[in-house]
Amino acid sequence: MGGVPVKHHSKGKVGRRRSHLAMKKTNMAACSKCKGPIVPHKACAQCGTYPSRKK
């Protein structure tokens, strides 16, 4: 047989199933060198430094 649904799912049922698919808010921190916004555990896009490593 095919992939035709047997029963109709209401909009509420579908919405509850998809409730965890929403985008999450990203955490931002300040760069210790240039004070620009950075994502944690990533190198700074403006000055290129990584907080726990020395060049």
PDB file with one MODEL, atoms N, CA, C and O in Angstrom:
MODEL        1
ATOM      1  N   MET A   1       0.818  -1.186   0.000  1.00  0.00           N
ATOM      2  CA  MET A   1       0.000   0.000   0.000  1.00  0.00           C
ATOM      3  C   MET A   1       0.866   1.256   0.000  1.00  0.00           C
ATOM      4  O   MET A   1       2.086   1.185   0.154  1.00  0.00           O
ATOM      5  N   GLY A   2       0.235   2.371  -0.171  1.00  0.00           N
ATOM      6  CA  GLY A   2       0.970   3.623  -0.282  1.00  0.00           C
ATOM      7  C   GLY A   2       1.194   4.322   1.044  1.00  0.00           C
ATOM      8  O   GLY A   2       0.962   3.752   2.110  1.00  0.00           O
ATOM      9  N   GLY A   3       1.645   5.555   0.967  1.00  0.00           N
ATOM     10  CA  GLY A   3       1.926   6.348   2.158  1.00  0.00           C
ATOM     11  C   GLY A   3       0.800   7.303   2.485  1.00  0.00           C
ATOM     12  O   GLY A   3       1.051   8.437   2.893  1.00  0.00           O
ATOM     13  N   VAL A   4      -0.441   6.866   2.312  1.00  0.00           N
ATOM     14  CA  VAL A   4      -1.584   7.721   2.571  1.00  0.00           C
ATOM     15  C   VAL A   4      -1.945   7.631   4.059  1.00  0.00           C
ATOM     16  O   VAL A   4      -2.070   6.523   4.580  1.00  0.00           O
ATOM     17  N   PRO A   5      -2.119   8.773   4.766  1.00  0.00           N
ATOM     18  CA  PRO A   5      -2.470   8.711   6.172  1.00  0.00           C
ATOM     19  C   PRO A   5      -3.861   8.115   6.385  1.00  0.00           C
ATOM     20  O   PRO A   5      -4.788   8.405   5.629  1.00  0.00           O
ATOM     21  N   VAL A   6      -4.001   7.285   7.411  1.00  0.00           N
ATOM     22  CA  VAL A   6      -5.283   6.647   7.707  1.00  0.00           C
ATOM     23  C   VAL A   6      -6.203   7.624   8.405  1.00  0.00           C
ATOM     24  O   VAL A   6      -7.390   7.685   8.084  1.00  0.00           O
ATOM     25  N   LYS A   7      -5.683   8.395   9.358  1.00  0.00           N
ATOM     26  CA  LYS A   7      -6.490   9.346  10.111  1.00  0.00           C
ATOM     27  C   LYS A   7      -5.959  10.760   9.895  1.00  0.00           C
ATOM     28  O   LYS A   7      -4.782  10.950   9.589  1.00  0.00           O
ATOM     29  N   HIS A   8      -6.825  11.737  10.055  1.00  0.00           N
ATOM     30  CA  HIS A   8      -6.447  13.149   9.938  1.00  0.00           C
ATOM     31  C   HIS A   8      -5.851  13.616  11.256  1.00  0.00           C
ATOM     32  O   HIS A   8      -6.405  13.329  12.317  1.00  0.00           O
ATOM     33  N   HIS A   9      -4.732  14.328  11.208  1.00  0.00           N
ATOM     34  CA  HIS A   9      -4.140  14.917  12.407  1.00  0.00           C
ATOM     35  C   HIS A   9      -4.507  16.391  12.449  1.00  0.00           C
ATOM     36  O   HIS A   9      -4.317  17.117  11.473  1.00  0.00           O
ATOM     37  N   SER A  10      -5.037  16.827  13.592  1.00  0.00           N
ATOM     38  CA  SER A  10      -5.435  18.221  13.734  1.00  0.00           C
ATOM     39  C   SER A  10      -4.205  19.130  13.746  1.00  0.00           C
ATOM     40  O   SER A  10      -3.078  18.667  13.920  1.00  0.00           O
ATOM     41  N   LYS A  11      -4.440  20.425  13.557  1.00  0.00           N
ATOM     42  CA  LYS A  11      -3.338  21.397  13.575  1.00  0.00           C
ATOM     43  C   LYS A  11      -2.663  21.431  14.935  1.00  0.00           C
ATOM     44  O   LYS A  11      -1.450  21.625  15.025  1.00  0.00           O
ATOM     45  N   GLY A  12      -3.450  21.242  16.005  1.00  0.00           N
ATOM     46  CA  GLY A  12      -2.882  21.228  17.354  1.00  0.00           C
ATOM     47  C   GLY A  12      -1.968  20.031  17.575  1.00  0.00           C
ATOM     48  O   GLY A  12      -0.906  20.155  18.185  1.00  0.00           O
ATOM     49  N   LYS A  13      -2.384  18.880  17.081  1.00  0.00           N
ATOM     50  CA  LYS A  13      -1.571  17.667  17.229  1.00  0.00           C
ATOM     51  C   LYS A  13      -0.256  17.826  16.468  1.00  0.00           C
ATOM     52  O   LYS A  13       0.809  17.478  16.976  1.00  0.00           O
ATOM     53  N   VAL A  14      -0.338  18.350  15.256  1.00  0.00           N
ATOM     54  CA  VAL A  14       0.863  18.567  14.446  1.00  0.00           C
ATOM     55  C   VAL A  14       1.755  19.622  15.097  1.00  0.00           C
ATOM     56  O   VAL A  14       2.978  19.486  15.109  1.00  0.00           O
ATOM     57  N   GLY A  15       1.127  20.689  15.647  1.00  0.00           N
ATOM     58  CA  GLY A  15       1.897  21.745  16.302  1.00  0.00           C
ATOM     59  C   GLY A  15       2.623  21.249  17.538  1.00  0.00           C
ATOM     60  O   GLY A  15       3.760  21.649  17.792  1.00  0.00           O
ATOM     61  N   ARG A  16       1.980  20.383  18.310  1.00  0.00           N
ATOM     62  CA  ARG A  16       2.633  19.822  19.500  1.00  0.00           C
ATOM     63  C   ARG A  16       3.807  18.930  19.107  1.00  0.00           C
ATOM     64  O   ARG A  16       4.825  18.901  19.798  1.00  0.00           O
ATOM     65  N   ARG A  17       3.669  18.209  18.012  1.00  0.00           N
ATOM     66  CA  ARG A  17       4.763  17.358  17.557  1.00  0.00           C
ATOM     67  C   ARG A  17       5.939  18.208  17.082  1.00  0.00           C
ATOM     68  O   ARG A  17       7.096  17.837  17.278  1.00  0.00           O
ATOM     69  N   ARG A  18       5.647  19.333  16.467  1.00  0.00           N
ATOM     70  CA  ARG A  18       6.700  20.185  15.909  1.00  0.00           C
ATOM     71  C   ARG A  18       7.185  21.262  16.878  1.00  0.00           C
ATOM     72  O   ARG A  18       7.982  22.118  16.495  1.00  0.00           O
ATOM     73  N   SER A  19       6.722  21.232  18.112  1.00  0.00           N
ATOM     74  CA  SER A  19       7.032  22.313  19.055  1.00  0.00           C
ATOM     75  C   SER A  19       8.522  22.417  19.351  1.00  0.00           C
ATOM     76  O   SER A  19       9.006  23.506  19.662  1.00  0.00           O
ATOM     77  N   HIS A  20       9.262  21.316  19.262  1.00  0.00           N
ATOM     78  CA  HIS A  20      10.695  21.348  19.552  1.00  0.00           C
ATOM     79  C   HIS A  20      11.524  21.770  18.342  1.00  0.00           C
ATOM     80  O   HIS A  20      12.749  21.840  18.451  1.00  0.00           O
ATOM     81  N   LEU A  21      10.915  22.052  17.203  1.00  0.00           N
ATOM     82  CA  LEU A  21      11.649  22.415  15.991  1.00  0.00           C
ATOM     83  C   LEU A  21      11.931  23.921  15.895  1.00  0.00           C
ATOM     84  O   LEU A  21      12.563  24.371  14.940  1.00  0.00           O
ATOM     85  N   ALA A  22      11.466  24.695  16.877  1.00  0.00           N
ATOM     86  CA  ALA A  22      11.677  26.136  16.829  1.00  0.00           C
ATOM     87  C   ALA A  22      13.162  26.458  16.984  1.00  0.00           C
ATOM     88  O   ALA A  22      13.903  25.698  17.607  1.00  0.00           O
ATOM     89  N   MET A  23      13.590  27.567  16.425  1.00  0.00           N
ATOM     90  CA  MET A  23      14.975  27.996  16.522  1.00  0.00           C
ATOM     91  C   MET A  23      15.288  28.382  17.966  1.00  0.00           C
ATOM     92  O   MET A  23      14.464  28.990  18.649  1.00  0.00           O
ATOM     93  N   LYS A  24      16.476  28.026  18.417  1.00  0.00           N
ATOM     94  CA  LYS A  24      16.916  28.369  19.764  1.00  0.00           C
ATOM     95  C   LYS A  24      17.707  29.672  19.719  1.00  0.00           C
ATOM     96  O   LYS A  24      18.388  29.967  18.738  1.00  0.00           O
ATOM     97  N   LYS A  25      17.605  30.436  20.788  1.00  0.00           N
ATOM     98  CA  LYS A  25      18.352  31.690  20.890  1.00  0.00           C
ATOM     99  C   LYS A  25      19.823  31.364  21.160  1.00  0.00           C
ATOM    100  O   LYS A  25      20.125  30.576  22.055  1.00  0.00           O
ATOM    101  N   THR A  26      20.735  31.962  20.397  1.00  0.00           N
ATOM    102  CA  THR A  26      22.156  31.675  20.569  1.00  0.00           C
ATOM    103  C   THR A  26      22.740  32.545  21.679  1.00  0.00           C
ATOM    104  O   THR A  26      22.391  33.717  21.815  1.00  0.00           O
ATOM    105  N   ASN A  27      23.624  31.959  22.460  1.00  0.00           N
ATOM    106  CA  ASN A  27      24.305  32.703  23.520  1.00  0.00           C
ATOM    107  C   ASN A  27      25.438  33.508  22.901  1.00  0.00           C
ATOM    108  O   ASN A  27      26.159  33.021  22.031  1.00  0.00           O
ATOM    109  N   MET A  28      25.584  34.723  23.352  1.00  0.00           N
ATOM    110  CA  MET A  28      26.664  35.569  22.880  1.00  0.00           C
ATOM    111  C   MET A  28      27.503  35.995  24.074  1.00  0.00           C
ATOM    112  O   MET A  28      26.989  36.172  25.179  1.00  0.00           O
ATOM    113  N   ALA A  29      28.793  36.158  23.841  1.00  0.00           N
ATOM    114  CA  ALA A  29      29.717  36.622  24.873  1.00  0.00           C
ATOM    115  C   ALA A  29      30.533  37.772  24.292  1.00  0.00           C
ATOM    116  O   ALA A  29      30.463  38.056  23.096  1.00  0.00           O
ATOM    117  N   ALA A  30      31.298  38.418  25.143  1.00  0.00           N
ATOM    118  CA  ALA A  30      32.156  39.517  24.687  1.00  0.00           C
ATOM    119  C   ALA A  30      33.589  39.018  24.570  1.00  0.00           C
ATOM    120  O   ALA A  30      34.075  38.291  25.436  1.00  0.00           O
ATOM    121  N   CYS A  31      34.254  39.409  23.504  1.00  0.00           N
ATOM    122  CA  CYS A  31      35.656  39.045  23.300  1.00  0.00           C
ATOM    123  C   CYS A  31      36.507  39.746  24.355  1.00  0.00           C
ATOM    124  O   CYS A  31      36.317  40.929  24.637  1.00  0.00           O
ATOM    125  N   SER A  32      37.438  39.004  24.929  1.00  0.00           N
ATOM    126  CA  SER A  32      38.266  39.584  25.985  1.00  0.00           C
ATOM    127  C   SER A  32      39.288  40.598  25.449  1.00  0.00           C
ATOM    128  O   SER A  32      39.787  41.436  26.200  1.00  0.00           O
ATOM    129  N   LYS A  33      39.591  40.517  24.168  1.00  0.00           N
ATOM    130  CA  LYS A  33      40.589  41.425  23.591  1.00  0.00           C
ATOM    131  C   LYS A  33      39.948  42.668  22.966  1.00  0.00           C
ATOM    132  O   LYS A  33      40.319  43.794  23.297  1.00  0.00           O
ATOM    133  N   CYS A  34      38.979  42.458  22.053  1.00  0.00           N
ATOM    134  CA  CYS A  34      38.402  43.595  21.334  1.00  0.00           C
ATOM    135  C   CYS A  34      36.989  43.954  21.792  1.00  0.00           C
ATOM    136  O   CYS A  34      36.403  44.917  21.295  1.00  0.00           O
ATOM    137  N   LYS A  35      36.440  43.191  22.732  1.00  0.00           N
ATOM    138  CA  LYS A  35      35.106  43.413  23.296  1.00  0.00           C
ATOM    139  C   LYS A  35      33.977  43.262  22.281  1.00  0.00           C
ATOM    140  O   LYS A  35      32.860  43.714  22.535  1.00  0.00           O
ATOM    141  N   GLY A  36      34.246  42.637  21.139  1.00  0.00           N
ATOM    142  CA  GLY A  36      33.209  42.387  20.142  1.00  0.00           C
ATOM    143  C   GLY A  36      32.389  41.155  20.498  1.00  0.00           C
ATOM    144  O   GLY A  36      32.833  40.337  21.303  1.00  0.00           O
ATOM    145  N   PRO A  37      31.200  41.003  19.916  1.00  0.00           N
ATOM    146  CA  PRO A  37      30.370  39.838  20.229  1.00  0.00           C
ATOM    147  C   PRO A  37      30.929  38.565  19.591  1.00  0.00           C
ATOM    148  O   PRO A  37      31.307  38.563  18.419  1.00  0.00           O
ATOM    149  N   ILE A  38      30.977  37.493  20.368  1.00  0.00           N
ATOM    150  CA  ILE A  38      31.436  36.203  19.854  1.00  0.00           C
ATOM    151  C   ILE A  38      30.502  35.101  20.335  1.00  0.00           C
ATOM    152  O   ILE A  38      29.820  35.251  21.349  1.00  0.00           O
ATOM    153  N   VAL A  39      30.477  34.013  19.612  1.00  0.00           N
ATOM    154  CA  VAL A  39      29.764  32.816  20.027  1.00  0.00           C
ATOM    155  C   VAL A  39      30.720  32.009  20.899  1.00  0.00           C
ATOM    156  O   VAL A  39      31.890  31.870  20.542  1.00  0.00           O
ATOM    157  N   PRO A  40      30.263  31.471  22.034  1.00  0.00           N
ATOM    158  CA  PRO A  40      31.163  30.706  22.894  1.00  0.00           C
ATOM    159  C   PRO A  40      31.808  29.528  22.167  1.00  0.00           C
ATOM    160  O   PRO A  40      31.182  28.914  21.304  1.00  0.00           O
ATOM    161  N   HIS A  41      33.040  29.215  22.507  1.00  0.00           N
ATOM    162  CA  HIS A  41      33.824  28.109  21.950  1.00  0.00           C
ATOM    163  C   HIS A  41      34.173  28.318  20.476  1.00  0.00           C
ATOM    164  O   HIS A  41      34.434  27.347  19.766  1.00  0.00           O
ATOM    165  N   LYS A  42      34.182  29.548  20.012  1.00  0.00           N
ATOM    166  CA  LYS A  42      34.579  29.887  18.645  1.00  0.00           C
ATOM    167  C   LYS A  42      35.574  31.031  18.690  1.00  0.00           C
ATOM    168  O   LYS A  42      35.592  31.804  19.648  1.00  0.00           O
ATOM    169  N   ALA A  43      36.402  31.146  17.660  1.00  0.00           N
ATOM    170  CA  ALA A  43      37.348  32.259  17.571  1.00  0.00           C
ATOM    171  C   ALA A  43      36.586  33.541  17.237  1.00  0.00           C
ATOM    172  O   ALA A  43      35.535  33.501  16.597  1.00  0.00           O
ATOM    173  N   CYS A  44      37.116  34.654  17.668  1.00  0.00           N
ATOM    174  CA  CYS A  44      36.495  35.951  17.409  1.00  0.00           C
ATOM    175  C   CYS A  44      36.571  36.262  15.914  1.00  0.00           C
ATOM    176  O   CYS A  44      37.629  36.111  15.303  1.00  0.00           O
ATOM    177  N   ALA A  45      35.467  36.693  15.331  1.00  0.00           N
ATOM    178  CA  ALA A  45      35.433  36.996  13.901  1.00  0.00           C
ATOM    179  C   ALA A  45      36.148  38.312  13.584  1.00  0.00           C
ATOM    180  O   ALA A  45      36.602  38.511  12.458  1.00  0.00           O
ATOM    181  N   GLN A  46      36.252  39.214  14.570  1.00  0.00           N
ATOM    182  CA  GLN A  46      36.860  40.520  14.322  1.00  0.00           C
ATOM    183  C   GLN A  46      38.373  40.506  14.485  1.00  0.00           C
ATOM    184  O   GLN A  46      39.099  41.021  13.635  1.00  0.00           O
ATOM    185  N   CYS A  47      38.859  39.903  15.601  1.00  0.00           N
ATOM    186  CA  CYS A  47      40.309  39.943  15.833  1.00  0.00           C
ATOM    187  C   CYS A  47      40.969  38.568  15.731  1.00  0.00           C
ATOM    188  O   CYS A  47      42.197  38.485  15.705  1.00  0.00           O
ATOM    189  N   GLY A  48      40.188  37.494  15.672  1.00  0.00           N
ATOM    190  CA  GLY A  48      40.743  36.165  15.457  1.00  0.00           C
ATOM    191  C   GLY A  48      41.301  35.475  16.684  1.00  0.00           C
ATOM    192  O   GLY A  48      41.917  34.417  16.556  1.00  0.00           O
ATOM    193  N   THR A  49      41.111  36.035  17.873  1.00  0.00           N
ATOM    194  CA  THR A  49      41.644  35.394  19.070  1.00  0.00           C
ATOM    195  C   THR A  49      40.670  34.353  19.612  1.00  0.00           C
ATOM    196  O   THR A  49      39.458  34.448  19.421  1.00  0.00           O
ATOM    197  N   TYR A  50      41.233  33.359  20.291  1.00  0.00           N
ATOM    198  CA  TYR A  50      40.448  32.348  20.975  1.00  0.00           C
ATOM    199  C   TYR A  50      40.754  32.495  22.461  1.00  0.00           C
ATOM    200  O   TYR A  50      41.931  32.514  22.822  1.00  0.00           O
ATOM    201  N   PRO A  51      39.764  32.599  23.339  1.00  0.00           N
ATOM    202  CA  PRO A  51      40.005  32.981  24.732  1.00  0.00           C
ATOM    203  C   PRO A  51      41.036  32.152  25.496  1.00  0.00           C
ATOM    204  O   PRO A  51      41.818  32.721  26.258  1.00  0.00           O
ATOM    205  N   SER A  52      41.066  30.849  25.324  1.00  0.00           N
ATOM    206  CA  SER A  52      41.948  30.023  26.158  1.00  0.00           C
ATOM    207  C   SER A  52      43.309  29.720  25.531  1.00  0.00           C
ATOM    208  O   SER A  52      44.106  28.987  26.116  1.00  0.00           O
ATOM    209  N   ARG A  53      43.582  30.268  24.363  1.00  0.00           N
ATOM    210  CA  ARG A  53      44.847  29.962  23.701  1.00  0.00           C
ATOM    211  C   ARG A  53      45.655  31.213  23.457  1.00  0.00           C
ATOM    212  O   ARG A  53      45.101  32.269  23.152  1.00  0.00           O
ATOM    213  N   LYS A  54      46.961  31.098  23.589  1.00  0.00           N
ATOM    214  CA  LYS A  54      47.851  32.224  23.289  1.00  0.00           C
ATOM    215  C   LYS A  54      48.560  31.953  21.973  1.00  0.00           C
ATOM    216  O   LYS A  54      48.947  30.821  21.682  1.00  0.00           O
ATOM    217  N   LYS A  55      48.725  33.006  21.181  1.00  0.00           N
ATOM    218  CA  LYS A  55      49.380  32.864  19.877  1.00  0.00           C
ATOM    219  C   LYS A  55      50.869  33.042  20.015  1.00  0.00           C
ATOM    220  O   LYS A  55      51.595  32.958  19.025  1.00  0.00           O
TER     221      LYS A  55
ENDMDL
END
